[in-house]
Amino acid sequence: MVSTARILYRGIMSEDRFERHRQPWTTDEIQKLHTLAKKGMALKAIAKALKRSEESTKDRAKADGLSIAKLR
């Protein structure tokens, strides 16, 4: 049996987690992506700076013909 508190907790978590789900890229975000990629920043750092997932950042960079450093 699932408690009411757990259901409420899951509802709150899912709202926070997917707040930016599938949001279109703004021109400011695209410019920042280009700037950071040209500086040689790693994918993880760029994604964090843009508040986007690594997957989304990688896909957008590929679509724009950018190469992102694979630093670990």
Buried (B, 14 or more C-beta within 10 A) or exposed (E): EEEEEEEEEEEEEEEEEEEEEEEEBEEEBBEBBBEBBEEEBBBEBBBEBBEBEBEBBBEBBEEEEBEBBEEE
